[in-house]
Amino acid sequence: MTMRVSVAERARLSVLIGRRAFHSVVGGINAHPLLRWRFASTKTDRLLIAPQDLRTADATRASEIYAGRFAFAGKVVICDRRSPFEMTPPSDEWAVTLLSFVWLRHLRAADSAITRSNARSLIDEWINVQGGWNSTGWRIDILSRRIICWLSQAPFVLQDADARFYRRFIRSLSRQVRYLRRNANDTREGLPRLQAIIALNYATLCMQGQSGYLRGNVRRLIEELRRQVVPDGGHVSRNPGALIELLADLLPLRQLFSARQLQPPQALNNAIDRVMPMLRFFRHGDGNFAQFNGVGPTPVDLLATVLAYDDARGTPVSNAPHSGYQRIDAGQTALLMDTGPPPPMEMSQEAHAGCLSFEMSWKQHRLVVNCGLPAVNKENWRQVARATPAHSTVTLNDRSSCRFLESLSIRQLFGGTPIISGPRDVRIERESGAPTLRASHDGYVSDCGVVHTRAVNLSADGRALDGEDSFTGPDGQPLPADATAEFAIRFHLHPAIRASRLADGRGVILLLHDRDLWTFATLADAVELEESVFLAGSDGPRRTVQIVIYGRVGQPSAVRWSFRHTPPAAPGARPDRAQEPELPL
């Protein structure tokens, strides 16, 4: 049985494909050699101001770049006196990093005459090799980031530069800005389009001769911020990691308005004020983000830098209904749950099928996690990581709760694999600030005729989590005892956790590295410990294990389980049998 797509969803998909195809054609026309002359610079502007770069830099990498060793995205290219822009990229991620010039900040961190000369030499090489045109280098998302990087690092690059290089640098920058202004709407929906508009506002405020475009660019920024930053401060893509990247660009933009004696748009201030608390919402006790909807390793240094601009520093909210997430804090335990439908189809290229998945941490330890995404080689893992089994939730018939449109042509058109169907009716019951949460989704109704409901209750001291996964028909009626859909309830554990099954097969002891103990227990027939992988480790993918409960949806129709903190056992003593889980819902 396959997941059906409604007539409305088919129509919407057709409209999106037509729109993206149109923008792709327009972009191709604008890239034609006969039309590129429109983007040539007619005069040499000059830089008035440079934005601050909040992203952290590593001065030790400057010597590698000077030696012609370009190590990006897990791949290393040794140029051997050739230009890196003439080398065949070992991966798309490597090419994106090289051509966006984000590595200029490492040269700036070293800040010497040699690194400045090296930066100018590499910029000159790019202008010679790809400055006229290159299909990858002039891709809108790469172009936007390169403009921001050139502007941010301009004081470093242009210090001690001769007049010839200064003019050449400004001409190329002006040409790139002109091309971006004409084609910003041709990039894909979501964060890439917003970053393109942010880059245009950077250029308008930093470059002489651009003031005539200020009103139009600010208007586009306001429209896109209102469209993409939802009322509770989340991003419309539902990717928490997008918030860090967004603030790293918006905070310097606000400073630019003030530096030019201009009042920042109120929409810009409002967006920053709403996003800031959400950074704390998604953080565990160890400072890392929960692994929802495309989050990889948390850039802890950048997150700390961005949070330094948070004047309120308040307790994170517990209810983010517009973003589709819930948080429960009790004692030293934090629990976060995905309680939202997939994002709009046009912004779902990286969204995951993890509805009702949760993560839990105790003190500085993450216990239950989702698999997440690695920092590099994402494409090798992306579809595996997006599937429901990679999340700490329920899978039915080994299928995902969302359907992905996996087609090479669609992937090229959309810049990813969009979600075309999945949970639409996600219901949540929770009193304000209460430690009890009940949520359900209909992602398996069309496929299996089953509604999944998950209820959790966290004790006041944070030392006991009781949960229940139940299954009903679309009308809320109990399923027949002979229902054939098979469920798998998964709890992926963090790699730092050592897990071992209890003798009766219904429980698991979780040992933390500080010798704290937690016990998982269930009333189901048996608990399995199976291999898993944690993809979002700072040092790359790591092996781990997952707790899995198998069964059929009608036998039983509900499964109760619990996590309980227990005092460390005395040496040589056997751990007590876990208590029967209770769920006061």
C-alpha positions as CSV (number, residue, x, y, z in Angstrom):
1,M,0.0,0.0,0.0
2,T,1.4,3.4,-0.9
3,M,0.7,6.8,0.6
4,R,-1.8,8.6,-1.5
5,V,-1.4,12.2,-2.6
6,S,-4.6,14.3,-2.6
7,V,-5.8,16.2,-5.6
8,A,-5.1,19.5,-3.8
9,E,-1.5,18.4,-3.1
10,R,-1.0,17.3,-6.7
11,A,-2.3,20.7,-7.9
12,R,0.0,22.5,-5.5
13,L,3.0,20.5,-6.6
14,S,2.3,21.2,-10.2
15,V,2.2,25.0,-9.5
16,L,5.4,24.8,-7.6
17,I,7.2,22.8,-10.3
18,G,5.9,25.3,-12.9
19,R,7.1,28.3,-10.8
20,R,10.5,26.8,-10.1
21,A,10.9,25.8,-13.8
22,F,10.0,29.4,-14.8
23,H,12.6,30.9,-12.4
24,S,15.2,28.3,-13.7
25,V,14.6,29.4,-17.3
26,V,14.8,33.1,-16.4
27,G,18.0,32.5,-14.5
28,G,19.4,30.6,-17.6
29,I,18.4,33.5,-19.9
30,N,20.1,36.0,-17.6
31,A,23.2,33.9,-17.6
32,H,23.5,33.9,-21.3
33,P,26.7,35.6,-22.6
34,L,24.7,38.0,-24.8
35,L,22.8,39.3,-21.8
36,R,25.5,39.3,-19.1
37,W,26.6,42.7,-20.2
38,R,23.7,44.2,-18.3
39,F,25.5,43.4,-15.1
40,A,28.8,44.9,-16.0
41,S,29.8,47.8,-13.8
42,T,29.5,51.2,-15.4
43,K,31.4,53.1,-12.7
44,T,33.7,52.3,-9.8
45,D,31.9,52.6,-6.4
46,R,33.8,52.7,-3.1
47,L,33.1,51.1,0.2
48,L,31.8,53.2,3.0
49,I,31.6,50.7,5.8
50,A,32.1,47.0,6.5
51,P,29.7,44.7,8.4
52,Q,30.9,42.8,11.4
53,D,31.5,39.0,10.9
54,L,30.2,37.1,13.9
55,R,31.4,33.7,12.7
56,T,34.4,32.3,14.5
57,A,37.7,31.9,12.7
58,D,40.8,29.7,13.1
59,A,44.1,31.4,12.4
60,T,45.9,28.1,12.1
61,R,44.1,27.4,8.9
62,A,45.7,30.4,7.2
63,S,49.0,28.6,6.8
64,E,47.2,25.6,5.1
65,I,45.6,27.9,2.6
66,Y,48.9,29.7,2.0
67,A,50.5,26.3,1.3
68,G,47.8,25.5,-1.3
69,R,46.0,23.0,0.9
70,F,42.3,23.6,0.9
71,A,40.5,21.4,3.4
72,F,36.8,22.0,3.2
73,A,33.8,19.8,4.1
74,G,35.8,16.8,4.9
75,K,37.7,16.8,1.6
76,V,41.3,18.0,0.9
77,V,42.6,19.4,-2.3
78,I,46.3,20.2,-2.7
79,C,46.7,22.7,-5.5
80,D,50.5,22.3,-6.1
81,R,50.9,25.9,-7.4
82,R,47.6,25.8,-9.4
83,S,44.6,27.9,-8.7
84,P,42.0,26.2,-6.5
85,F,39.4,27.6,-8.9
86,E,40.9,25.5,-11.7
87,M,40.7,22.3,-9.7
88,T,38.0,19.7,-10.1
89,P,35.9,19.9,-6.8
90,P,35.9,16.6,-4.9
91,S,32.3,17.3,-3.7
92,D,29.6,19.9,-4.1
93,E,30.0,20.9,-0.4
94,W,33.7,21.6,-1.0
95,A,32.9,23.7,-4.0
96,V,30.3,25.7,-2.1
97,T,32.8,26.4,0.7
98,L,35.5,27.5,-1.7
99,L,33.4,29.7,-4.0
100,S,31.5,31.4,-1.1
101,F,34.8,32.7,0.3
102,V,33.7,31.9,3.9
103,W,37.4,30.9,4.6
104,L,38.5,34.5,4.3
105,R,37.8,34.9,8.0
106,H,40.6,32.4,8.8
107,L,43.1,34.5,6.8
108,R,41.8,37.6,8.7
109,A,42.3,35.9,12.0
110,A,46.0,35.5,11.2
111,D,46.2,39.1,10.0
112,S,49.6,39.6,8.5
113,A,51.0,41.1,5.4
114,I,51.4,37.6,4.0
115,T,47.8,36.6,4.7
116,R,46.5,39.8,3.2
117,S,48.5,39.3,0.1
118,N,47.3,35.7,-0.1
119,A,43.7,36.8,0.2
120,R,44.1,39.4,-2.6
121,S,45.9,36.8,-4.8
122,L,43.0,34.3,-4.4
123,I,40.4,36.9,-5.0
124,D,42.3,38.0,-8.1
125,E,42.4,34.4,-9.3
126,W,38.7,34.0,-8.9
127,I,38.0,37.1,-10.9
128,N,40.3,35.8,-13.7
129,V,38.9,32.3,-13.7
130,Q,35.2,32.6,-12.8
131,G,34.5,36.3,-12.4
132,G,33.0,36.5,-15.9
133,W,30.8,33.5,-15.4
134,N,30.6,30.1,-13.8
135,S,27.4,28.1,-13.3
136,T,28.3,27.0,-9.8
137,G,30.2,30.1,-8.6
138,W,27.3,32.4,-9.7
139,R,24.6,30.2,-8.1
140,I,22.5,32.6,-6.1
141,D,23.0,31.0,-2.6
142,I,26.8,31.0,-3.2
143,L,26.8,34.5,-4.7
144,S,24.9,35.9,-1.7
145,R,27.4,34.4,0.8
146,R,30.4,35.6,-1.3
147,I,29.1,39.2,-1.4
148,I,28.6,39.1,2.4
149,C,32.1,37.7,3.0
150,W,33.8,40.1,0.6
151,L,32.1,43.0,2.3
152,S,32.8,41.7,5.8
153,Q,36.5,41.1,5.1
154,A,37.1,44.2,3.0
155,P,39.1,46.1,5.6
156,F,41.4,43.2,5.9
157,V,41.7,42.5,2.2
158,L,42.1,46.1,1.1
159,Q,44.6,47.1,3.7
160,D,47.9,47.9,1.8
161,A,46.2,47.1,-1.5
162,D,47.3,49.0,-4.6
163,A,44.8,51.1,-6.6
164,R,44.6,48.6,-9.4
165,F,43.4,45.8,-7.1
166,Y,41.0,48.1,-5.3
167,R,39.3,49.1,-8.5
168,R,39.2,45.4,-9.7
169,F,37.7,44.3,-6.4
170,I,35.0,47.0,-6.4
171,R,34.1,46.4,-10.1
172,S,33.7,42.7,-9.5
173,L,31.7,43.2,-6.3
174,S,29.4,45.8,-8.0
175,R,28.8,43.3,-10.9
176,Q,27.9,40.5,-8.5
177,V,25.5,42.8,-6.6
178,R,23.9,43.9,-9.8
179,Y,23.4,40.3,-10.9
180,L,22.0,39.3,-7.5
181,R,19.6,42.2,-7.5
182,R,18.1,41.0,-10.8
183,N,18.0,37.3,-9.8
184,A,17.4,37.1,-6.1
185,N,13.9,35.8,-6.6
186,D,15.2,32.9,-8.7
187,T,16.8,31.2,-5.7
188,R,14.8,28.6,-3.8
189,E,12.3,29.5,-1.2
190,G,13.2,29.7,2.5
191,L,16.5,30.7,4.1
192,P,18.5,30.9,0.8
193,R,16.1,33.6,-0.5
194,L,16.2,35.5,2.7
195,Q,20.0,35.4,2.8
196,A,20.0,36.8,-0.8
197,I,17.9,39.7,0.3
198,I,20.1,40.3,3.4
199,A,23.2,40.4,1.1
200,L,21.5,43.0,-1.0
201,N,20.8,45.1,2.1
202,Y,24.5,44.7,3.2
203,A,25.6,46.0,-0.2
204,T,23.2,48.9,-0.2
205,L,24.4,50.1,3.2
206,C,28.1,49.4,2.6
207,M,28.7,50.6,-1.0
208,Q,28.6,54.1,-2.4
209,G,26.2,54.6,-5.2
210,Q,23.7,52.0,-3.9
211,S,21.4,54.3,-1.8
212,G,18.8,54.5,-4.6
213,Y,18.0,50.8,-4.0
214,L,17.7,51.1,-0.2
215,R,13.9,51.5,0.0
216,G,13.2,48.6,-2.4
217,N,15.7,46.3,-0.7
218,V,14.3,47.1,2.8
219,R,10.8,46.5,1.6
220,R,11.8,43.1,0.3
221,L,13.6,42.3,3.6
222,I,10.5,43.2,5.6
223,E,8.2,41.1,3.4
224,E,10.5,38.1,3.6
225,L,11.1,38.4,7.4
226,R,7.3,38.5,8.0
227,R,6.9,35.5,5.8
228,Q,9.7,33.3,7.2
229,V,9.9,34.2,10.9
230,V,6.8,32.8,12.5
231,P,5.1,34.6,15.5
232,D,6.8,32.5,18.2
233,G,10.3,33.1,16.7
234,G,10.9,29.9,14.8
235,H,11.7,29.6,11.1
236,V,9.1,28.5,8.6
237,S,11.3,25.6,7.5
238,R,11.1,24.2,11.1
239,N,14.9,23.7,11.1
240,P,16.1,25.1,14.4
241,G,19.7,25.4,13.0
242,A,18.4,28.1,10.6
243,L,17.9,30.4,13.5
244,I,21.6,30.5,14.3
245,E,22.5,31.3,10.7
246,L,19.8,33.9,10.5
247,L,20.8,35.8,13.6
248,A,24.5,35.7,12.5
249,D,23.4,37.8,9.5
250,L,20.7,39.9,11.0
251,L,22.6,41.2,14.0
252,P,25.4,42.8,11.8
253,L,22.7,44.1,9.5
254,R,21.0,46.0,12.3
255,Q,24.4,47.4,13.3
256,L,24.9,48.7,9.7
257,F,21.7,50.7,9.8
258,S,22.8,52.3,13.1
259,A,26.3,53.0,11.8
260,R,24.8,54.8,8.7
261,Q,22.6,56.9,11.0
262,L,19.5,55.1,9.8
263,Q,16.6,53.7,11.9
264,P,16.6,49.8,11.5
265,P,13.3,48.6,10.1
266,Q,10.9,47.6,13.0
267,A,10.4,44.3,11.3
268,L,14.1,43.6,11.6
269,N,14.1,44.4,15.3
270,N,11.0,42.4,15.9
271,A,12.4,39.3,14.1
272,I,15.6,39.4,16.2
273,D,13.6,39.8,19.4
274,R,11.4,36.8,18.5
275,V,14.2,34.6,17.4
276,M,16.5,35.1,20.4
277,P,14.4,33.2,22.9
278,M,14.0,30.3,20.5
279,L,17.8,29.7,20.7
280,R,17.4,28.8,24.4
281,F,14.2,26.8,23.6
282,F,16.1,24.3,21.5
283,R,19.2,24.0,23.7
284,H,19.9,21.0,25.9
285,G,21.8,21.3,29.2
286,D,25.1,20.7,27.4
287,G,24.5,23.7,25.1
288,N,23.7,21.6,22.0
289,F,20.6,22.0,19.9
290,A,18.0,19.2,19.7
291,Q,18.3,17.2,16.4
292,F,15.1,18.2,14.6
293,N,14.4,18.8,10.9
294,G,18.0,19.1,9.5
295,V,20.0,20.2,12.5
296,G,23.6,18.9,12.4
297,P,26.4,19.5,14.9
298,T,25.7,22.7,16.9
299,P,28.2,25.5,16.1
300,V,28.7,26.1,19.8
301,D,31.1,29.1,19.4
302,L,28.8,30.9,17.0
303,L,25.8,30.2,19.2
304,A,27.6,31.6,22.2
305,T,28.5,34.7,20.2
306,V,24.9,35.3,19.1
307,L,23.5,34.7,22.5
308,A,25.8,37.4,23.9
309,Y,23.5,39.9,22.1
310,D,20.5,38.6,24.1
311,D,19.7,41.2,26.7
312,A,16.7,39.4,28.2
313,R,18.4,36.1,28.9
314,G,15.1,34.7,30.2
315,T,13.9,31.2,30.7
316,P,12.9,29.6,27.4
317,V,9.3,29.3,26.6
318,S,7.7,25.9,26.8
319,N,5.1,26.2,24.0
320,A,6.0,27.1,20.4
321,P,2.8,26.2,18.5
322,H,3.7,28.1,15.4
323,S,7.0,26.4,15.1
324,G,5.5,23.1,16.0
325,Y,7.5,22.2,19.1
326,Q,6.9,21.7,22.8
327,R,9.4,21.8,25.7
328,I,9.1,20.5,29.3
329,D,11.6,21.5,32.0
330,A,11.6,19.9,35.4
331,G,14.4,19.7,37.9
332,Q,17.5,19.1,35.8
333,T,15.7,17.4,33.0
334,A,14.7,18.9,29.6
335,L,12.4,17.2,27.1
336,L,11.7,18.6,23.6
337,M,9.1,17.2,21.2
338,D,8.3,17.7,17.5
339,T,4.6,18.4,17.5
340,G,4.1,20.0,14.0
341,P,3.3,19.0,10.5
342,P,5.9,19.3,7.7
343,P,6.7,22.8,6.5
344,P,5.3,24.1,3.3
345,M,6.2,22.0,0.3
346,E,8.4,24.7,-1.2
347,M,10.5,24.9,2.0
348,S,10.6,21.2,2.9
349,Q,13.7,20.1,1.0
350,E,15.5,19.4,4.2
351,A,12.6,18.7,6.6
352,H,12.4,15.3,8.4
353,A,9.6,12.8,9.0
354,G,10.0,13.0,12.7
355,C,6.5,13.9,14.0
356,L,6.1,13.2,17.7
357,S,9.8,12.4,18.1
358,F,11.4,13.7,21.3
359,E,14.8,14.3,22.9
360,M,15.6,14.2,26.6
361,S,18.6,15.4,28.5
362,W,19.6,15.2,32.2
363,K,22.0,17.8,33.6
364,Q,24.8,18.0,31.0
365,H,23.9,14.6,29.4
366,R,21.7,13.9,26.4
367,L,19.9,10.6,26.9
368,V,17.4,10.2,24.1
369,V,18.2,11.8,20.7
370,N,17.3,11.8,17.1
371,C,20.0,10.8,14.6
372,G,20.5,14.3,13.1
373,L,22.7,15.1,10.2
374,P,26.5,15.2,9.9
375,A,28.5,18.3,9.3
376,V,30.0,17.0,6.0
377,N,28.9,14.4,3.4
378,K,25.3,15.3,4.1
379,E,24.1,13.9,0.8
380,N,25.3,10.4,1.7
381,W,23.1,10.4,4.8
382,R,20.4,12.9,4.1
383,Q,17.5,10.6,3.0
384,V,18.4,8.0,5.8
385,A,18.4,10.8,8.4
386,R,15.1,12.2,7.2
387,A,13.2,9.0,7.4
388,T,11.0,8.3,10.5
389,P,13.1,5.3,11.8
390,A,16.0,7.8,12.4
391,H,13.9,9.5,15.0
392,S,12.8,8.7,18.5
393,T,9.2,8.1,17.6
394,V,6.9,5.4,16.2
395,T,7.3,3.8,12.8
396,L,4.4,1.8,11.2
397,N,5.2,-0.9,8.7
398,D,8.7,0.3,8.5
399,R,7.5,3.4,6.5
400,S,8.0,7.1,7.1
401,S,5.2,9.3,8.2
402,C,6.0,11.6,5.2
403,R,6.4,10.9,1.6
404,F,9.4,12.4,-0.2
405,L,9.4,13.2,-3.9
406,E,12.6,11.4,-4.9
407,S,13.3,12.3,-8.5
408,L,16.6,13.5,-9.9
409,S,14.9,16.2,-12.0
410,I,12.9,17.4,-9.1
411,R,15.9,17.4,-6.9
412,Q,17.8,19.6,-9.3
413,L,14.8,21.9,-9.8
414,F,14.1,22.4,-6.1
415,G,17.6,22.0,-4.8
416,G,16.6,19.1,-2.7
417,T,13.9,16.5,-2.1
418,P,10.6,18.1,-1.0
419,I,7.9,16.4,1.2
420,I,4.7,16.0,-0.8
421,S,2.5,14.4,1.9
422,G,2.6,13.6,5.6
423,P,0.9,14.6,8.8
424,R,-1.6,17.4,8.4
425,D,-3.8,17.1,11.5
426,V,-1.4,17.3,14.4
427,R,-3.3,17.8,17.7
428,I,-1.8,18.9,21.0
429,E,-3.3,18.9,24.5
430,R,-1.4,20.7,27.1
431,E,-2.1,23.2,29.9
432,S,0.2,26.2,30.0
433,G,3.5,25.2,31.6
434,A,2.2,21.7,32.6
435,P,4.5,18.7,32.6
436,T,2.0,16.6,30.8
437,L,1.6,16.6,27.0
438,R,-0.6,14.6,24.7
439,A,-0.2,14.9,20.9
440,S,-1.4,12.9,17.9
441,H,-0.8,12.9,14.1
442,D,-2.5,11.4,11.1
443,G,0.6,10.8,9.0
444,Y,-0.2,7.0,8.8
445,V,-4.0,7.3,8.1
446,S,-3.8,7.1,4.3
447,D,-1.1,4.4,4.5
448,C,-2.3,2.2,7.4
449,G,-5.5,3.7,8.7
450,V,-3.9,4.4,12.0
451,V,-3.7,7.6,14.1
452,H,-0.6,7.7,16.4
453,T,-1.0,9.4,19.8
454,R,1.9,10.0,22.2
455,A,1.4,11.1,25.8
456,V,4.3,12.0,28.2
457,N,4.5,13.2,31.8
458,L,7.6,14.4,33.4
459,S,7.7,14.4,37.2
460,A,8.2,17.6,39.1
461,D,11.8,16.7,40.1
462,G,12.6,15.6,36.5
463,R,13.7,12.1,37.6
464,A,10.8,10.2,36.0
465,L,9.4,10.3,32.5
466,D,6.2,8.2,31.9
467,G,5.0,7.8,28.3
468,E,2.4,6.0,26.3
469,D,2.1,5.4,22.6
470,S,-1.4,4.4,21.5
471,F,-3.1,3.6,18.2
472,T,-6.6,4.3,17.0
473,G,-8.6,4.6,13.8
474,P,-9.2,7.9,12.0
475,D,-12.5,8.3,13.9
476,G,-10.9,7.8,17.2
477,Q,-12.3,4.3,17.6
478,P,-10.2,1.4,18.9
479,L,-8.6,-0.7,16.2
480,P,-9.7,-4.3,15.8
481,A,-7.6,-6.9,17.6
482,D,-6.6,-8.4,14.2
483,A,-5.2,-5.1,12.8
484,T,-2.1,-6.0,10.8
485,A,0.0,-2.8,10.9
486,E,3.2,-3.4,12.7
487,F,4.8,-0.8,14.9
488,A,8.3,-0.1,16.1
489,I,8.7,2.4,19.0
490,R,12.3,3.7,18.8
491,F,14.4,5.5,21.4
492,H,17.8,6.4,20.0
493,L,20.4,6.9,22.7
494,H,23.3,9.3,22.7
495,P,26.7,7.6,22.0
496,A,27.9,8.6,25.5
497,I,25.3,6.4,27.1
498,R,26.1,2.7,27.9
499,A,23.0,0.5,27.7
500,S,22.4,-3.1,28.8
501,R,19.2,-5.1,29.0
502,L,17.7,-6.3,32.2
503,A,17.5,-10.1,32.7
504,D,13.7,-10.1,32.2
505,G,14.0,-8.4,28.8
506,R,11.6,-5.6,29.6
507,G,14.0,-3.0,30.8
508,V,17.3,-1.4,30.0
509,I,19.9,0.1,32.3
510,L,21.4,3.4,31.0
511,L,24.8,4.3,32.5
512,L,26.1,7.8,32.1
513,H,29.8,8.7,32.1
514,D,29.5,10.3,35.6
515,R,28.1,7.0,36.9
516,D,24.5,8.2,37.1
517,L,21.9,5.6,36.3
518,W,18.6,5.7,34.4
519,T,16.3,2.8,33.9
520,F,14.0,2.3,30.9
521,A,11.0,-0.1,31.5
522,T,7.9,-1.1,29.6
523,L,4.9,-3.4,30.0
524,A,5.4,-4.7,26.4
525,D,6.5,-8.3,25.9
526,A,10.1,-7.5,25.1
527,V,12.6,-4.7,24.5
528,E,15.3,-4.9,21.9
529,L,18.7,-3.1,21.9
530,E,19.7,-2.6,18.3
531,E,22.5,-0.7,16.5
532,S,22.0,2.9,15.6
533,V,24.2,5.9,14.5
534,F,24.4,9.4,15.9
535,L,25.2,11.5,12.8
536,A,25.4,14.9,14.5
537,G,28.6,14.3,16.5
538,S,31.2,17.1,16.5
539,D,33.7,14.5,15.4
540,G,31.5,12.9,12.7
541,P,29.0,10.0,12.8
542,R,29.3,7.7,15.8
543,R,27.9,4.3,16.6
544,T,25.3,4.1,19.2
545,V,22.3,1.9,20.1
546,Q,18.5,2.3,20.1
547,I,15.8,0.8,22.3
548,V,13.1,-0.7,20.2
549,I,9.7,-2.1,21.1
550,Y,7.9,-4.1,18.4
551,G,4.3,-5.1,18.1
552,R,1.0,-4.9,16.2
553,V,-1.3,-1.9,16.6
554,G,-4.2,-4.0,17.9
555,Q,-2.1,-6.2,20.2
556,P,-1.9,-4.1,22.3
557,S,-3.5,-0.8,21.2
558,A,-1.3,1.1,23.7
559,V,2.2,0.7,25.0
560,R,3.4,2.3,28.2
561,W,7.0,3.0,28.9
562,S,9.1,5.0,31.4
563,F,12.6,6.4,32.0
564,R,13.6,6.7,35.7
565,H,16.6,8.0,37.4
566,T,17.9,5.6,40.0
567,P,20.7,5.9,42.6
568,P,24.0,4.2,41.5
569,A,24.0,0.6,42.6
570,A,26.5,-0.5,45.2
571,P,29.5,-2.5,43.8
572,G,28.5,-6.0,43.0
573,A,24.8,-5.4,43.6
574,R,22.1,-6.2,41.0
575,P,20.0,-3.3,40.0
576,D,16.4,-3.3,41.3
577,R,13.7,-4.2,38.9
578,A,12.2,-1.1,37.4
579,Q,8.9,0.1,38.7
580,E,5.7,-0.4,36.6
581,P,5.3,2.9,34.7
582,E,2.4,5.1,35.7
583,L,0.8,7.7,33.5
584,P,-1.4,10.2,35.3
585,L,-3.0,11.7,32.2
